Amino acid sequence: MRIILLIIGIVALLAGVLFALQGSGVVHWPSDSFMLDQSVWRTRGIIIAFAGAAIILISRRVGNR
């Protein structure tokens, strides 16, 4: 269970950072993405990244029991 939560958390964190950077216009990859320079995707990306970080922390607590 710990490993599964950790993997989900890492994927969510990385995806959230990518979404936030695309929404901010920092990353223009892929060039035909609908998320580029869209502030709504910056906000969603930040939320997803924080959720991923929370899942990572939860996975660490589950492993300590």
PDB file as gemmi writes it, atoms N, CA and C in Angstrom:
CRYST1    1.000    1.000    1.000  90.00  90.00  90.00 P 1                      
ATOM      1  N   MET A   1       0.823  -1.191   0.000  1.00  0.00           N  
ATOM      2  CA  MET A   1       0.000   0.000   0.000  1.00  0.00           C  
ATOM      3  C   MET A   1       0.873   1.263   0.000  1.00  0.00           C  
ATOM      4  N   ARG A   2       1.957   1.224   0.778  1.00  0.00           N  
ATOM      5  CA  ARG A   2       2.842   2.379   0.881  1.00  0.00           C  
ATOM      6  C   ARG A   2       3.455   2.731  -0.465  1.00  0.00           C  
ATOM      7  N   ILE A   3       3.924   1.724  -1.186  1.00  0.00           N  
ATOM      8  CA  ILE A   3       4.572   1.954  -2.481  1.00  0.00           C  
ATOM      9  C   ILE A   3       3.568   2.513  -3.488  1.00  0.00           C  
ATOM     10  N   ILE A   4       2.361   1.983  -3.483  1.00  0.00           N  
ATOM     11  CA  ILE A   4       1.340   2.456  -4.424  1.00  0.00           C  
ATOM     12  C   ILE A   4       1.014   3.931  -4.157  1.00  0.00           C  
ATOM     13  N   LEU A   5       0.838   4.290  -2.885  1.00  0.00           N  
ATOM     14  CA  LEU A   5       0.567   5.688  -2.547  1.00  0.00           C  
ATOM     15  C   LEU A   5       1.738   6.584  -2.926  1.00  0.00           C  
ATOM     16  N   LEU A   6       2.950   6.104  -2.696  1.00  0.00           N  
ATOM     17  CA  LEU A   6       4.132   6.888  -3.039  1.00  0.00           C  
ATOM     18  C   LEU A   6       4.205   7.142  -4.542  1.00  0.00           C  
ATOM     19  N   ILE A   7       3.952   6.131  -5.341  1.00  0.00           N  
ATOM     20  CA  ILE A   7       3.990   6.284  -6.806  1.00  0.00           C  
ATOM     21  C   ILE A   7       2.903   7.245  -7.270  1.00  0.00           C  
ATOM     22  N   ILE A   8       1.696   7.094  -6.738  1.00  0.00           N  
ATOM     23  CA  ILE A   8       0.600   7.992  -7.107  1.00  0.00           C  
ATOM     24  C   ILE A   8       0.947   9.428  -6.723  1.00  0.00           C  
ATOM     25  N   GLY A   9       1.511   9.610  -5.549  1.00  0.00           N  
ATOM     26  CA  GLY A   9       1.890  10.942  -5.091  1.00  0.00           C  
ATOM     27  C   GLY A   9       2.952  11.581  -5.963  1.00  0.00           C  
ATOM     28  N   ILE A  10       3.956  10.807  -6.342  1.00  0.00           N  
ATOM     29  CA  ILE A  10       5.021  11.340  -7.194  1.00  0.00           C  
ATOM     30  C   ILE A  10       4.481  11.723  -8.562  1.00  0.00           C  
ATOM     31  N   VAL A  11       3.654  10.863  -9.138  1.00  0.00           N  
ATOM     32  CA  VAL A  11       3.072  11.164 -10.452  1.00  0.00           C  
ATOM     33  C   VAL A  11       2.201  12.416 -10.375  1.00  0.00           C  
ATOM     34  N   ALA A  12       1.389  12.521  -9.334  1.00  0.00           N  
ATOM     35  CA  ALA A  12       0.526  13.701  -9.185  1.00  0.00           C  
ATOM     36  C   ALA A  12       1.361  14.961  -8.981  1.00  0.00           C  
ATOM     37  N   LEU A  13       2.409  14.868  -8.192  1.00  0.00           N  
ATOM     38  CA  LEU A  13       3.271  16.029  -7.959  1.00  0.00           C  
ATOM     39  C   LEU A  13       3.926  16.489  -9.257  1.00  0.00           C  
ATOM     40  N   LEU A  14       4.483  15.559 -10.008  1.00  0.00           N  
ATOM     41  CA  LEU A  14       5.147  15.916 -11.272  1.00  0.00           C  
ATOM     42  C   LEU A  14       4.154  16.459 -12.300  1.00  0.00           C  
ATOM     43  N   ALA A  15       2.982  15.826 -12.389  1.00  0.00           N  
ATOM     44  CA  ALA A  15       1.967  16.308 -13.331  1.00  0.00           C  
ATOM     45  C   ALA A  15       1.490  17.702 -12.937  1.00  0.00           C  
ATOM     46  N   GLY A  16       1.285  17.920 -11.648  1.00  0.00           N  
ATOM     47  CA  GLY A  16       0.846  19.227 -11.181  1.00  0.00           C  
ATOM     48  C   GLY A  16       1.853  20.322 -11.478  1.00  0.00           C  
ATOM     49  N   VAL A  17       3.131  20.023 -11.282  1.00  0.00           N  
ATOM     50  CA  VAL A  17       4.175  21.007 -11.590  1.00  0.00           C  
ATOM     51  C   VAL A  17       4.186  21.300 -13.086  1.00  0.00           C  
ATOM     52  N   LEU A  18       4.067  20.255 -13.910  1.00  0.00           N  
ATOM     53  CA  LEU A  18       4.033  20.465 -15.360  1.00  0.00           C  
ATOM     54  C   LEU A  18       2.828  21.312 -15.763  1.00  0.00           C  
ATOM     55  N   PHE A  19       1.658  20.998 -15.221  1.00  0.00           N  
ATOM     56  CA  PHE A  19       0.448  21.763 -15.547  1.00  0.00           C  
ATOM     57  C   PHE A  19       0.610  23.222 -15.135  1.00  0.00           C  
ATOM     58  N   ALA A  20       1.161  23.450 -13.941  1.00  0.00           N  
ATOM     59  CA  ALA A  20       1.338  24.820 -13.453  1.00  0.00           C  
ATOM     60  C   ALA A  20       2.319  25.591 -14.329  1.00  0.00           C  
ATOM     61  N   LEU A  21       3.398  24.939 -14.736  1.00  0.00           N  
ATOM     62  CA  LEU A  21       4.378  25.612 -15.592  1.00  0.00           C  
ATOM     63  C   LEU A  21       3.817  25.887 -16.987  1.00  0.00           C  
ATOM     64  N   GLN A  22       3.021  24.971 -17.505  1.00  0.00           N  
ATOM     65  CA  GLN A  22       2.381  25.208 -18.797  1.00  0.00           C  
ATOM     66  C   GLN A  22       1.368  26.343 -18.678  1.00  0.00           C  
ATOM     67  N   GLY A  23       0.581  26.337 -17.623  1.00  0.00           N  
ATOM     68  CA  GLY A  23      -0.415  27.384 -17.430  1.00  0.00           C  
ATOM     69  C   GLY A  23       0.217  28.758 -17.237  1.00  0.00           C  
ATOM     70  N   SER A  24       1.408  28.779 -16.662  1.00  0.00           N  
ATOM     71  CA  SER A  24       2.130  30.041 -16.465  1.00  0.00           C  
ATOM     72  C   SER A  24       2.847  30.507 -17.722  1.00  0.00           C  
ATOM     73  N   GLY A  25       2.974  29.637 -18.701  1.00  0.00           N  
ATOM     74  CA  GLY A  25       3.665  29.989 -19.933  1.00  0.00           C  
ATOM     75  C   GLY A  25       5.165  29.787 -19.861  1.00  0.00           C  
ATOM     76  N   VAL A  26       5.634  29.106 -18.828  1.00  0.00           N  
ATOM     77  CA  VAL A  26       7.069  28.848 -18.683  1.00  0.00           C  
ATOM     78  C   VAL A  26       7.495  27.692 -19.583  1.00  0.00           C  
ATOM     79  N   VAL A  27       6.678  26.646 -19.598  1.00  0.00           N  
ATOM     80  CA  VAL A  27       6.964  25.461 -20.413  1.00  0.00           C  
ATOM     81  C   VAL A  27       5.992  25.450 -21.587  1.00  0.00           C  
ATOM     82  N   HIS A  28       6.520  25.404 -22.789  1.00  0.00           N  
ATOM     83  CA  HIS A  28       5.685  25.345 -24.000  1.00  0.00           C  
ATOM     84  C   HIS A  28       5.848  23.992 -24.681  1.00  0.00           C  
ATOM     85  N   TRP A  29       5.638  22.951 -23.892  1.00  0.00           N  
ATOM     86  CA  TRP A  29       5.730  21.594 -24.410  1.00  0.00           C  
ATOM     87  C   TRP A  29       4.524  20.820 -23.922  1.00  0.00           C  
ATOM     88  N   PRO A  30       3.857  20.106 -24.757  1.00  0.00           N  
ATOM     89  CA  PRO A  30       3.952  20.112 -26.217  1.00  0.00           C  
ATOM     90  C   PRO A  30       3.407  21.421 -26.782  1.00  0.00           C  
ATOM     91  N   SER A  31       3.896  21.775 -27.912  1.00  0.00           N  
ATOM     92  CA  SER A  31       3.593  23.103 -28.461  1.00  0.00           C  
ATOM     93  C   SER A  31       2.121  23.297 -28.824  1.00  0.00           C  
ATOM     94  N   ASP A  32       1.378  22.217 -29.012  1.00  0.00           N  
ATOM     95  CA  ASP A  32      -0.038  22.345 -29.368  1.00  0.00           C  
ATOM     96  C   ASP A  32      -0.961  22.096 -28.164  1.00  0.00           C  
ATOM     97  N   SER A  33      -0.420  22.151 -26.953  1.00  0.00           N  
ATOM     98  CA  SER A  33      -1.213  21.904 -25.752  1.00  0.00           C  
ATOM     99  C   SER A  33      -2.233  23.021 -25.530  1.00  0.00           C  
ATOM    100  N   PHE A  34      -3.418  22.639 -25.094  1.00  0.00           N  
ATOM    101  CA  PHE A  34      -4.468  23.622 -24.821  1.00  0.00           C  
ATOM    102  C   PHE A  34      -4.260  24.304 -23.469  1.00  0.00           C  
ATOM    103  N   MET A  35      -3.287  23.862 -22.691  1.00  0.00           N  
ATOM    104  CA  MET A  35      -3.042  24.428 -21.363  1.00  0.00           C  
ATOM    105  C   MET A  35      -2.101  25.621 -21.373  1.00  0.00           C  
ATOM    106  N   LEU A  36      -1.465  25.887 -22.473  1.00  0.00           N  
ATOM    107  CA  LEU A  36      -0.433  26.929 -22.518  1.00  0.00           C  
ATOM    108  C   LEU A  36      -1.022  28.308 -22.246  1.00  0.00           C  
ATOM    109  N   ASP A  37      -0.373  29.020 -21.338  1.00  0.00           N  
ATOM    110  CA  ASP A  37      -0.751  30.395 -20.986  1.00  0.00           C  
ATOM    111  C   ASP A  37      -2.199  30.523 -20.524  1.00  0.00           C  
ATOM    112  N   GLN A  38      -2.701  29.513 -19.830  1.00  0.00           N  
ATOM    113  CA  GLN A  38      -4.060  29.530 -19.292  1.00  0.00           C  
ATOM    114  C   GLN A  38      -3.974  29.519 -17.766  1.00  0.00           C  
ATOM    115  N   SER A  39      -4.370  30.615 -17.124  1.00  0.00           N  
ATOM    116  CA  SER A  39      -4.212  30.725 -15.678  1.00  0.00           C  
ATOM    117  C   SER A  39      -4.999  29.668 -14.909  1.00  0.00           C  
ATOM    118  N   VAL A  40      -6.084  29.191 -15.487  1.00  0.00           N  
ATOM    119  CA  VAL A  40      -6.855  28.147 -14.806  1.00  0.00           C  
ATOM    120  C   VAL A  40      -6.016  26.885 -14.647  1.00  0.00           C  
ATOM    121  N   TRP A  41      -5.165  26.587 -15.608  1.00  0.00           N  
ATOM    122  CA  TRP A  41      -4.308  25.405 -15.506  1.00  0.00           C  
ATOM    123  C   TRP A  41      -3.154  25.627 -14.544  1.00  0.00           C  
ATOM    124  N   ARG A  42      -2.742  26.863 -14.372  1.00  0.00           N  
ATOM    125  CA  ARG A  42      -1.735  27.159 -13.351  1.00  0.00           C  
ATOM    126  C   ARG A  42      -2.318  26.849 -11.977  1.00  0.00           C  
ATOM    127  N   THR A  43      -3.533  27.299 -11.731  1.00  0.00           N  
ATOM    128  CA  THR A  43      -4.191  27.065 -10.449  1.00  0.00           C  
ATOM    129  C   THR A  43      -4.437  25.577 -10.223  1.00  0.00           C  
ATOM    130  N   ARG A  44      -4.962  24.899 -11.221  1.00  0.00           N  
ATOM    131  CA  ARG A  44      -5.221  23.462 -11.092  1.00  0.00           C  
ATOM    132  C   ARG A  44      -3.926  22.692 -10.871  1.00  0.00           C  
ATOM    133  N   GLY A  45      -2.877  23.096 -11.561  1.00  0.00           N  
ATOM    134  CA  GLY A  45      -1.587  22.437 -11.399  1.00  0.00           C  
ATOM    135  C   GLY A  45      -1.049  22.570  -9.992  1.00  0.00           C  
ATOM    136  N   ILE A  46      -1.173  23.752  -9.416  1.00  0.00           N  
ATOM    137  CA  ILE A  46      -0.717  23.966  -8.045  1.00  0.00           C  
ATOM    138  C   ILE A  46      -1.508  23.086  -7.079  1.00  0.00           C  
ATOM    139  N   ILE A  47      -2.809  23.015  -7.282  1.00  0.00           N  
ATOM    140  CA  ILE A  47      -3.657  22.177  -6.422  1.00  0.00           C  
ATOM    141  C   ILE A  47      -3.262  20.707  -6.551  1.00  0.00           C  
ATOM    142  N   ILE A  48      -3.054  20.245  -7.785  1.00  0.00           N  
ATOM    143  CA  ILE A  48      -2.665  18.851  -8.005  1.00  0.00           C  
ATOM    144  C   ILE A  48      -1.295  18.565  -7.395  1.00  0.00           C  
ATOM    145  N   ALA A  49      -0.366  19.499  -7.526  1.00  0.00           N  
ATOM    146  CA  ALA A  49       0.967  19.317  -6.947  1.00  0.00           C  
ATOM    147  C   ALA A  49       0.890  19.214  -5.423  1.00  0.00           C  
ATOM    148  N   PHE A  50       0.098  20.078  -4.784  1.00  0.00           N  
ATOM    149  CA  PHE A  50      -0.055  19.995  -3.331  1.00  0.00           C  
ATOM    150  C   PHE A  50      -0.727  18.689  -2.917  1.00  0.00           C  
ATOM    151  N   ALA A  51      -1.705  18.238  -3.695  1.00  0.00           N  
ATOM    152  CA  ALA A  51      -2.349  16.955  -3.396  1.00  0.00           C  
ATOM    153  C   ALA A  51      -1.338  15.816  -3.511  1.00  0.00           C  
ATOM    154  N   GLY A  52      -0.490  15.866  -4.527  1.00  0.00           N  
ATOM    155  CA  GLY A  52       0.550  14.852  -4.680  1.00  0.00           C  
ATOM    156  C   GLY A  52       1.521  14.858  -3.516  1.00  0.00           C  
ATOM    157  N   ALA A  53       1.907  16.043  -3.068  1.00  0.00           N  
ATOM    158  CA  ALA A  53       2.809  16.148  -1.922  1.00  0.00           C  
ATOM    159  C   ALA A  53       2.139  15.591  -0.663  1.00  0.00           C  
ATOM    160  N   ALA A  54       0.851  15.853  -0.495  1.00  0.00           N  
ATOM    161  CA  ALA A  54       0.123  15.325   0.659  1.00  0.00           C  
ATOM    162  C   ALA A  54       0.064  13.799   0.612  1.00  0.00           C  
ATOM    163  N   ILE A  55      -0.160  13.245  -0.575  1.00  0.00           N  
ATOM    164  CA  ILE A  55      -0.198  11.786  -0.719  1.00  0.00           C  
ATOM    165  C   ILE A  55       1.163  11.183  -0.398  1.00  0.00           C  
ATOM    166  N   ILE A  56       2.231  11.856  -0.810  1.00  0.00           N  
ATOM    167  CA  ILE A  56       3.578  11.381  -0.483  1.00  0.00           C  
ATOM    168  C   ILE A  56       3.778  11.362   1.034  1.00  0.00           C  
ATOM    169  N   LEU A  57       3.366  12.428   1.715  1.00  0.00           N  
ATOM    170  CA  LEU A  57       3.492  12.472   3.178  1.00  0.00           C  
ATOM    171  C   LEU A  57       2.658  11.380   3.847  1.00  0.00           C  
ATOM    172  N   ILE A  58       1.458  11.160   3.327  1.00  0.00           N  
ATOM    173  CA  ILE A  58       0.607  10.096   3.871  1.00  0.00           C  
ATOM    174  C   ILE A  58       1.263   8.740   3.674  1.00  0.00           C  
ATOM    175  N   SER A  59       1.868   8.525   2.511  1.00  0.00           N  
ATOM    176  CA  SER A  59       2.515   7.237   2.259  1.00  0.00           C  
ATOM    177  C   SER A  59       3.677   7.007   3.226  1.00  0.00           C  
ATOM    178  N   ARG A  60       4.356   8.066   3.622  1.00  0.00           N  
ATOM    179  CA  ARG A  60       5.461   7.932   4.575  1.00  0.00           C  
ATOM    180  C   ARG A  60       4.934   7.571   5.963  1.00  0.00           C  
ATOM    181  N   ARG A  61       3.781   8.115   6.331  1.00  0.00           N  
ATOM    182  CA  ARG A  61       3.185   7.790   7.637  1.00  0.00           C  
ATOM    183  C   ARG A  61       2.663   6.366   7.650  1.00  0.00           C  
ATOM    184  N   VAL A  62       2.070   5.923   6.549  1.00  0.00           N  
ATOM    185  CA  VAL A  62       1.555   4.563   6.468  1.00  0.00           C  
ATOM    186  C   VAL A  62       2.702   3.570   6.623  1.00  0.00           C  
ATOM    187  N   GLY A  63       3.849   3.909   6.078  1.00  0.00           N  
ATOM    188  CA  GLY A  63       5.013   3.026   6.163  1.00  0.00           C  
ATOM    189  C   GLY A  63       5.621   2.961   7.544  1.00  0.00           C  
ATOM    190  N   ASN A  64       5.365   3.946   8.396  1.00  0.00           N  
ATOM    191  CA  ASN A  64       5.938   3.966   9.737  1.00  0.00           C  
ATOM    192  C   ASN A  64       5.149   3.149  10.756  1.00  0.00           C  
ATOM    193  N   ARG A  65       3.991   2.682  10.383  1.00  0.00           N  
ATOM    194  CA  ARG A  65       3.158   1.920  11.350  1.00  0.00           C  
ATOM    195  C   ARG A  65       3.562   0.495  11.421  1.00  0.00           C  
TER     196      ARG A  65                                                      
END                                                                             
